[in-house]
Amino acid sequence: MTQLSKSSKSCLVILFFMAMFIGWSQQGDTSYKQRVLETSEVDLLFSYYNQDGQNAAVTGGEGTEELTDATSSLVIRMPMNEDDILTIDVGLSAYTSASSSNVNPLDGGLNVTPFDASSGESRKDLLVYINPSYQHSSNDRNSIWSANAYFSSEYDYFSIGVGGSYTKLFNEKNTEITLSGNVFLDKWNSQYPIELTDGFFDSRATGNGTYNPIFSEFEDEKRNSYSLSLSFSQILSTKMQGALFMDVVSQNGLLSTPFQRVYFSDFEDFYIDDFQLADNVEQLPDNRFKIPVGGRLNYYLNDLVVLRSYYRFYWDDWGISSHTASLEVPFKLTDKFTLYPTYRYYTQTAADYFYPKEQALSTYDFYTSDYDLSGYNAHQYGIGVQYKDIFTSTSLLNFGLKTINLRFSQYDRSDGLNAFIVTLGTTFVGN
C-alpha cells in the first residue's frame, strides 16, 4: 500500500507542473499560422460502476461477483506551437470487490462462504495511471504522427507501455488511413488463495483423507502485449461516413490470474464451513493471439437525428469468437442539448479451456472457471445527454465550459452477471 500512496503523491506533483505548463503554452502564441489546437482544453471525467453475479472466478466459478468501482480522470491537451499538442491523462480507480476479498475468506465472519465478502485487505485496491502523448501535424495538415507512453500501478500489478501512430489524409481530407502500434510490458505481484500458501493450516478443514492440492507458484510473473492496428475512414457522401479497422494482438507470459481457484472432478472436496478449498489455480497457455476486425457507419438523417452503427468480429487462438453490434441515435433536443439512446449486443463462444466448477480433470494441461471465458451473450442499454456551448459562456478559473456529458448504461449477461455504470464528463477550454 505504501507504493500506491507514493504514486498518488507523484500524480499531484505532475498536475502542479502541468498547470504551470498551461500558462506557459498560452502566453507563447505569437504565430499567424492556423493552429491545430487553438487553446488548452481540460477534460474532467468520473464514472461509477456496480456489478453483481454468482459465478466468481476467485471462488472457482461459484460465489458472489459483487463489485463497485469509482474512477476519476483528468485529461489536459496543450498546444505547444501551431503544429504540436501535448496531452496528459492521469487517473485514479478505486474499487471494492466481494469476489477478490475471498482470496483470503478466513479473515472475518462467523461462517465462511463464497457468497459473502470477507473483511480483509484484498477486498479493495487502488489503481493509479498516467498516459502522456505527443502529436505533430504537418504544415498541410495531411499527415499526423503521435507517440504515447503509459504507466499504471496497483497492489498486485504493474504496467508500462509505449506506442505511436501515423495518420495520412487524402482526397481533400475525405479519406483517412491510420497505422498504430503499442507495446505493454507488465508484471504481476502474484497473490494466491490463502489455503495454497506455505504453512497454511486451519483445524476447521473437513473432508475425506488429506487435503493435498497440486498447486505450485508461477515462476515467471511477466506479461507482454503487442498490438498493431490499421484503420480506414472515408466520407462516402454529404450524409454518410464509414470506417473499417483491424487489429493484430499478441500476448505472452503469465496470462493466468494467480488468485482464481479451480476445483477438479477427480479430487475429494475439502471445506472450511461452506467455503471449498482450492485444488489449484487456473492454468492457461502462456501465448495468445487475437484478431478483431470491424467497422462503423454513420448516417446524417436530418438536422435532428444521426444514426451511428458499429460492428466487430473477434477471434483468438484460445477458441473464442465473438460478435459485437451497437447502435447510437443522437437526437438534438435544442441547440445546446442532445439526447443519446444506445443499444449494444454481444455474444461469444467459450474458450477451449473453460470448465464450470468441478468439471475439469487434474490431468488437463489448461483449465479455468472464469465465466468471462465462457460462452454467453449480453445486452447493454444506455441513455445519455450532452450539453454543448460553442461560445463557452460559463467560465471556471479562466476556463470556459464547452461540454457536459452524462450517461447511464445497464448491462445484462446471460450467465446472471448484471451491472450498471454512470459516467460524467466535462470539457473546459482556455479563454
C-alpha positions as CSV (number, residue, x, y, z in Angstrom):
1,M,0.0,0.0,0.0
2,T,3.0,2.3,0.5
3,Q,3.8,2.2,-3.2
4,L,0.3,3.4,-4.1
5,S,0.5,6.4,-1.8
6,K,3.8,7.4,-3.4
7,S,2.2,7.1,-6.8
8,S,-0.7,9.4,-5.7
9,K,1.8,12.0,-4.5
10,S,3.6,11.8,-7.8
11,C,0.3,12.5,-9.6
12,L,-0.2,15.6,-7.6
13,V,3.3,16.9,-8.4
14,I,2.6,16.2,-12.1
15,L,-0.6,18.1,-12.0
16,F,1.1,21.1,-10.5
17,F,3.7,21.2,-13.2
18,M,1.0,20.7,-15.9
19,A,-0.8,23.8,-14.5
20,M,2.3,25.8,-14.9
21,F,2.8,24.4,-18.4
22,I,-0.7,25.5,-19.5
23,G,0.1,29.1,-18.6
24,W,3.4,29.0,-20.5
25,S,1.9,27.4,-23.6
26,Q,-0.9,30.1,-23.8
27,Q,1.5,33.0,-23.3
28,G,3.7,32.0,-26.2
29,D,1.2,32.3,-29.0
30,T,2.7,34.9,-31.5
31,S,2.2,32.9,-34.7
32,Y,-0.2,33.7,-37.6
33,K,-0.5,30.1,-38.8
34,Q,-3.8,28.3,-38.1
35,R,-3.1,26.2,-35.0
36,V,-4.2,22.5,-34.7
37,L,-5.5,23.3,-31.2
38,E,-6.3,27.0,-30.6
39,T,-6.1,26.9,-26.8
40,S,-5.7,24.4,-23.9
41,E,-8.5,22.0,-23.1
42,V,-9.2,20.2,-19.9
43,D,-11.5,17.1,-19.5
44,L,-12.7,16.1,-16.1
45,L,-14.2,12.6,-16.1
46,F,-15.9,10.5,-13.4
47,S,-17.5,7.1,-13.5
48,Y,-19.2,4.8,-11.0
49,Y,-19.6,1.1,-11.8
50,N,-21.5,-1.6,-9.9
51,Q,-22.0,-5.3,-10.7
52,D,-23.3,-8.4,-9.1
53,G,-23.5,-12.1,-10.1
54,Q,-23.0,-15.6,-8.7
55,N,-20.1,-17.0,-10.8
56,A,-16.9,-15.5,-9.3
57,A,-13.7,-16.9,-10.8
58,V,-11.9,-16.2,-7.4
59,T,-14.0,-18.9,-5.9
60,G,-13.9,-21.4,-8.8
61,G,-16.9,-20.2,-10.8
62,E,-19.4,-20.1,-7.9
63,G,-19.8,-17.2,-5.5
64,T,-20.5,-13.5,-5.3
65,E,-19.3,-11.2,-8.1
66,E,-20.3,-8.0,-6.3
67,L,-18.0,-5.2,-7.1
68,T,-18.0,-1.4,-7.1
69,D,-15.5,0.9,-8.9
70,A,-15.1,4.7,-8.8
71,T,-12.8,6.2,-11.4
72,S,-11.7,9.8,-11.8
73,S,-9.6,11.1,-14.7
74,L,-8.1,14.4,-15.7
75,V,-7.1,14.9,-19.3
76,I,-5.2,18.1,-20.4
77,R,-4.5,19.0,-24.0
78,M,-1.9,21.7,-24.5
79,P,-0.9,23.4,-27.8
80,M,2.9,23.5,-27.8
81,N,3.0,25.5,-31.0
82,E,1.0,25.7,-34.2
83,D,1.6,22.0,-35.1
84,D,2.1,20.1,-31.9
85,I,-0.2,19.0,-29.0
86,L,0.9,17.6,-25.7
87,T,-1.8,15.5,-23.8
88,I,-1.5,14.3,-20.3
89,D,-4.1,11.8,-19.0
90,V,-3.9,10.9,-15.3
91,G,-6.4,9.0,-13.2
92,L,-7.3,7.0,-10.1
93,S,-9.6,4.0,-9.9
94,A,-10.7,2.7,-6.5
95,Y,-12.7,-0.5,-6.2
96,T,-14.2,-2.7,-3.6
97,S,-14.8,-6.3,-4.5
98,A,-16.6,-9.0,-2.6
99,S,-15.1,-11.5,-5.0
100,S,-11.5,-10.6,-4.7
101,S,-11.9,-10.3,-0.9
102,N,-12.2,-14.1,-1.0
103,V,-8.6,-14.5,-1.9
104,N,-8.5,-14.8,1.9
105,P,-12.0,-15.6,3.1
106,L,-10.8,-16.6,6.6
107,D,-10.1,-13.1,8.0
108,G,-13.6,-12.2,9.2
109,G,-17.1,-13.5,9.8
110,L,-18.5,-16.4,11.8
111,N,-19.4,-18.6,8.8
112,V,-17.1,-18.7,5.8
113,T,-19.0,-18.8,2.5
114,P,-18.1,-17.8,-1.1
115,F,-21.4,-15.8,-1.4
116,D,-20.3,-13.3,1.2
117,A,-17.4,-10.8,1.2
118,S,-14.6,-11.2,3.8
119,S,-13.3,-8.1,5.6
120,G,-9.6,-8.4,4.6
121,E,-7.4,-6.0,2.6
122,S,-7.9,-8.0,-0.6
123,R,-11.5,-6.6,-0.8
124,K,-10.2,-3.3,-2.1
125,D,-7.5,-1.8,-4.3
126,L,-6.4,1.5,-5.9
127,L,-5.1,1.8,-9.5
128,V,-3.1,4.9,-10.4
129,Y,-2.2,5.6,-14.0
130,I,-0.6,8.3,-16.2
131,N,-0.7,8.4,-20.0
132,P,1.2,11.2,-21.7
133,S,1.1,11.6,-25.5
134,Y,2.6,14.0,-28.1
135,Q,1.0,14.7,-31.5
136,H,2.5,16.5,-34.5
137,S,0.7,17.7,-37.7
138,S,2.3,18.6,-41.0
139,N,2.0,22.1,-42.4
140,D,-0.7,21.0,-44.9
141,R,-2.4,19.0,-42.1
142,N,-2.5,15.9,-44.2
143,S,0.0,13.9,-42.0
144,I,-0.2,13.4,-38.3
145,W,2.1,11.3,-36.1
146,S,1.9,10.7,-32.4
147,A,3.8,9.0,-29.6
148,N,2.5,7.9,-26.2
149,A,3.5,6.2,-23.0
150,Y,1.6,4.5,-20.3
151,F,2.3,3.7,-16.6
152,S,-0.1,2.1,-14.1
153,S,0.3,0.6,-10.7
154,E,-2.0,-1.3,-8.3
155,Y,-1.3,-3.7,-5.4
156,D,-0.6,-6.8,-7.4
157,Y,0.1,-5.5,-10.9
158,F,2.4,-3.0,-12.6
159,S,2.2,-1.9,-16.3
160,I,4.4,0.1,-18.6
161,G,3.7,0.8,-22.2
162,V,4.8,2.8,-25.3
163,G,3.1,3.3,-28.6
164,G,2.7,5.5,-31.7
165,S,0.6,6.1,-34.7
166,Y,0.8,7.7,-38.2
167,T,-2.2,9.1,-40.0
168,K,-2.4,10.2,-43.6
169,L,-5.3,12.1,-45.1
170,F,-6.1,12.1,-48.9
171,N,-8.7,13.3,-51.3
172,E,-9.2,16.7,-49.8
173,K,-9.3,15.1,-46.3
174,N,-12.2,12.8,-47.3
175,T,-10.1,9.7,-46.9
176,E,-8.0,8.8,-43.8
177,I,-5.7,5.9,-43.1
178,T,-4.1,5.3,-39.7
179,L,-1.4,2.8,-38.6
180,S,-0.7,2.4,-34.9
181,G,1.2,0.1,-32.6
182,N,1.5,-0.4,-28.8
183,V,3.7,-2.5,-26.5
184,F,2.9,-3.2,-22.9
185,L,5.4,-4.8,-20.5
186,D,3.5,-5.8,-17.4
187,K,4.4,-7.7,-14.2
188,W,2.3,-9.5,-11.6
189,N,3.0,-9.4,-7.8
190,S,1.2,-12.7,-7.5
191,Q,-1.4,-13.2,-4.8
192,Y,-2.6,-16.7,-4.2
193,P,-5.6,-18.2,-2.4
194,I,-4.8,-18.3,1.3
195,E,-5.1,-22.1,1.5
196,L,-2.4,-22.6,-1.1
197,T,0.2,-20.5,0.7
198,D,3.1,-22.1,2.6
199,G,2.3,-23.1,6.2
200,F,-1.4,-22.9,5.8
201,F,-3.3,-24.9,8.5
202,D,-6.9,-24.5,9.8
203,S,-8.4,-27.0,12.2
204,R,-11.8,-26.4,10.8
205,A,-11.0,-28.0,7.4
206,T,-13.1,-31.1,6.7
207,G,-13.0,-33.7,4.0
208,N,-12.1,-37.3,3.2
209,G,-8.4,-38.1,3.6
210,T,-5.7,-35.4,3.5
211,Y,-6.0,-32.0,1.7
212,N,-3.4,-32.2,-1.0
213,P,-3.7,-29.6,-3.8
214,I,-1.4,-29.8,-6.9
215,F,-0.5,-26.2,-6.7
216,S,2.9,-24.6,-7.3
217,E,3.7,-21.0,-7.7
218,F,4.2,-19.4,-11.1
219,E,7.9,-18.9,-11.9
220,D,7.6,-16.1,-14.4
221,E,5.3,-13.2,-13.4
222,K,5.8,-11.1,-16.6
223,R,3.1,-10.5,-19.2
224,N,3.9,-8.8,-22.5
225,S,1.3,-7.5,-25.1
226,Y,2.0,-6.3,-28.6
227,S,-0.7,-4.8,-30.9
228,L,-0.7,-3.4,-34.4
229,S,-3.8,-1.6,-35.7
230,L,-4.9,-0.4,-39.2
231,S,-8.0,1.8,-39.7
232,F,-9.5,3.3,-42.9
233,S,-12.1,6.1,-42.8
234,Q,-14.0,7.5,-45.8
235,I,-16.6,10.2,-46.2
236,L,-19.0,8.5,-48.6
237,S,-21.4,11.3,-49.2
238,T,-22.6,14.5,-47.7
239,K,-24.6,12.4,-45.2
240,M,-22.6,9.2,-44.8
241,Q,-19.3,8.3,-43.3
242,G,-17.8,4.8,-43.0
243,A,-14.7,3.3,-41.3
244,L,-13.0,-0.1,-41.3
245,F,-10.5,-1.3,-38.8
246,M,-8.3,-4.4,-38.0
247,D,-6.1,-5.2,-35.0
248,V,-3.5,-7.9,-34.5
249,V,-2.6,-8.6,-30.9
250,S,-0.1,-11.0,-29.5
251,Q,0.4,-11.7,-25.8
252,N,2.9,-13.9,-23.9
253,G,3.9,-14.6,-20.3
254,L,1.7,-15.1,-17.3
255,L,-1.8,-15.0,-18.8
256,S,-3.4,-16.8,-15.9
257,T,-4.8,-14.8,-13.0
258,P,-2.9,-16.2,-9.9
259,F,-5.7,-16.0,-7.4
260,Q,-8.5,-17.6,-9.4
261,R,-9.4,-21.1,-8.0
262,V,-10.2,-24.3,-9.9
263,Y,-11.9,-27.4,-8.5
264,F,-11.4,-30.8,-10.2
265,S,-14.0,-33.5,-10.7
266,D,-11.4,-36.2,-9.7
267,F,-10.4,-34.7,-6.4
268,E,-12.0,-35.0,-3.0
269,D,-13.7,-31.9,-1.7
270,F,-12.4,-30.1,1.4
271,Y,-14.3,-27.3,3.2
272,I,-13.9,-24.7,5.9
273,D,-17.6,-24.1,6.9
274,D,-19.3,-23.6,3.5
275,F,-16.1,-22.5,1.7
276,Q,-14.4,-25.1,-0.6
277,L,-10.6,-25.2,-0.6
278,A,-8.9,-24.9,-4.0
279,D,-7.5,-27.9,-5.8
280,N,-5.3,-25.5,-7.9
281,V,-5.4,-22.0,-9.5
282,E,-6.3,-21.6,-13.2
283,Q,-3.7,-22.7,-15.7
284,L,-3.8,-21.0,-19.2
285,P,-1.3,-21.1,-22.1
286,D,1.5,-18.5,-22.0
287,N,0.7,-17.3,-25.5
288,R,-2.5,-15.8,-27.0
289,F,-3.1,-14.4,-30.5
290,K,-6.2,-12.1,-31.2
291,I,-7.6,-10.6,-34.3
292,P,-10.6,-8.2,-34.1
293,V,-12.0,-6.7,-37.3
294,G,-14.9,-4.4,-37.7
295,G,-16.4,-1.2,-39.0
296,R,-18.5,1.9,-38.3
297,L,-21.2,3.6,-40.4
298,N,-22.6,7.0,-39.5
299,Y,-25.6,8.5,-41.3
300,Y,-26.9,12.0,-41.0
301,L,-30.6,11.6,-41.2
302,N,-31.6,15.3,-40.7
303,D,-30.8,18.3,-38.6
304,L,-32.2,16.4,-35.5
305,V,-31.1,12.8,-35.8
306,V,-27.8,11.0,-36.6
307,L,-27.5,7.2,-36.8
308,R,-24.2,5.7,-35.6
309,S,-23.7,2.0,-36.1
310,Y,-20.8,-0.3,-35.2
311,Y,-19.9,-4.0,-35.7
312,R,-16.9,-6.0,-34.7
313,F,-15.9,-9.7,-35.2
314,Y,-13.3,-11.1,-32.8
315,W,-11.2,-14.4,-33.0
316,D,-8.4,-15.8,-30.9
317,D,-6.5,-19.0,-30.7
318,W,-8.0,-19.9,-27.3
319,G,-11.2,-20.9,-29.1
320,I,-13.2,-17.7,-28.5
321,S,-15.0,-15.9,-31.3
322,S,-17.4,-13.1,-30.7
323,H,-19.7,-10.6,-32.4
324,T,-20.5,-7.1,-31.2
325,A,-23.1,-4.8,-32.7
326,S,-24.3,-1.4,-31.5
327,L,-26.4,1.5,-32.5
328,E,-26.4,5.0,-31.1
329,V,-29.0,7.6,-32.2
330,P,-28.1,11.1,-31.1
331,F,-31.2,13.2,-31.1
332,K,-30.8,17.0,-31.0
333,L,-33.3,18.5,-28.5
334,T,-32.2,22.1,-28.7
335,D,-29.1,24.0,-30.0
336,K,-27.3,23.0,-26.7
337,F,-28.8,19.7,-25.6
338,T,-28.6,16.3,-27.4
339,L,-30.1,13.0,-26.2
340,Y,-28.1,9.8,-26.8
341,P,-30.1,6.5,-26.6
342,T,-27.8,3.5,-27.2
343,Y,-28.0,-0.3,-27.5
344,R,-25.2,-2.9,-27.7
345,Y,-25.4,-6.7,-28.3
346,Y,-22.5,-9.1,-27.7
347,T,-22.2,-12.8,-28.0
348,Q,-19.2,-15.1,-27.7
349,T,-18.2,-18.8,-27.7
350,A,-16.4,-20.4,-24.8
351,A,-12.6,-20.8,-24.6
352,D,-11.2,-24.3,-25.1
353,Y,-10.0,-24.3,-21.5
354,F,-13.2,-23.2,-19.8
355,Y,-14.9,-25.6,-17.4
356,P,-17.7,-24.9,-14.9
357,K,-17.0,-25.8,-11.3
358,E,-15.7,-29.4,-10.8
359,Q,-15.8,-30.4,-14.5
360,A,-12.1,-30.2,-15.2
361,L,-9.8,-33.1,-14.6
362,S,-6.5,-32.7,-12.8
363,T,-4.7,-34.4,-15.8
364,Y,-5.6,-31.5,-18.1
365,D,-2.8,-29.1,-19.1
366,F,-5.0,-26.0,-19.1
367,Y,-8.2,-25.1,-17.2
368,T,-10.2,-22.1,-15.9
369,S,-13.6,-21.5,-14.3
370,D,-13.6,-17.8,-15.2
371,Y,-17.0,-17.1,-16.7
372,D,-15.5,-14.2,-18.7
373,L,-14.1,-17.0,-20.9
374,S,-17.3,-18.9,-21.1
375,G,-19.9,-18.8,-23.8
376,Y,-22.6,-16.1,-23.2
377,N,-24.5,-13.3,-24.7
378,A,-25.1,-9.8,-23.3
379,H,-27.3,-6.8,-23.8
380,Q,-26.4,-3.2,-22.9
381,Y,-28.9,-0.4,-22.9
382,G,-28.0,3.2,-22.3
383,I,-29.1,6.8,-22.4
384,G,-27.1,10.0,-22.3
385,V,-27.5,13.7,-22.5
386,Q,-25.0,16.2,-23.7
387,Y,-24.9,20.0,-23.1
388,K,-22.7,21.9,-25.6
389,D,-21.9,25.6,-25.6
390,I,-19.6,26.5,-28.5
391,F,-19.4,30.1,-27.1
392,T,-18.3,28.8,-23.6
393,S,-20.4,31.4,-21.9
394,T,-19.8,29.8,-18.5
395,S,-16.3,30.1,-17.0
396,L,-14.4,28.5,-14.2
397,L,-10.8,29.7,-13.2
398,N,-10.3,31.3,-16.6
399,F,-11.6,28.2,-18.5
400,G,-14.8,28.2,-20.4
401,L,-17.3,25.3,-20.1
402,K,-17.6,23.7,-23.6
403,T,-19.5,20.4,-22.9
404,I,-21.1,18.3,-20.2
405,N,-21.9,14.6,-20.9
406,L,-23.9,12.4,-18.5
407,R,-24.6,8.8,-19.4
408,F,-26.1,5.8,-17.8
409,S,-25.8,2.1,-19.0
410,Q,-27.4,-1.1,-17.9
411,Y,-25.6,-4.4,-18.7
412,D,-27.2,-7.8,-18.5
413,R,-25.3,-11.1,-19.2
414,S,-26.9,-14.5,-19.9
415,D,-24.8,-16.1,-17.1
416,G,-26.5,-13.9,-14.5
417,L,-24.0,-11.1,-14.3
418,N,-25.7,-7.6,-14.1
419,A,-24.1,-4.2,-13.9
420,F,-24.7,-0.5,-14.4
421,I,-22.3,2.4,-15.0
422,V,-22.8,6.1,-14.6
423,T,-20.3,8.5,-16.3
424,L,-20.0,12.2,-16.1
425,G,-17.6,14.2,-18.3
426,T,-16.9,17.9,-18.7
427,T,-14.7,19.7,-21.1
428,F,-13.2,23.2,-20.4
429,V,-11.3,25.4,-22.9
430,G,-8.9,28.2,-22.1
431,N,-10.3,31.7,-22.6
